[in-house]
Amino acid sequence: RNLFRLDPDTGEIRIEGPLDFEQANGYALDVKAMDHGSPAMTGHSKVLIKVIDVNDNAPEIKVTSASNKIPENAPPGTFVTLISVMDRDSGENGQVRCQIRNNI
């Protein structure tokens, strides 16, 4: 299935399918124009399309290691767990900040 469609009458190039920055951040379209002369003459051009990332992926949180049991008299600073966080978006959209809700 083609992601782009060229209207041969107007020259407009339009999106035909979903774009996903994480799969491809750009496209190069080879465009050919041909006249009806005899002999037919052709012209070629390359159209470069840059896809801009949007914030369309939620951060993923994984617990990488944890202490299963913590004694009630554990001192402050006792290790509880280690998490890793990843966001597939790019730039500022992919930067994450973690926090613990205040009601705990």
Buried (B, 14 or more C-beta within 10 A) or exposed (E): EEEBEBEEEEEEBEEEEEBBBEEEBEEEBEEEEEEEEEEEEEEEEEEEBEBEBEEEBEBEEEEEEEEEEEEEEEEEEEEEEEEEEEBBBBEEBBEEEEEEEEEE
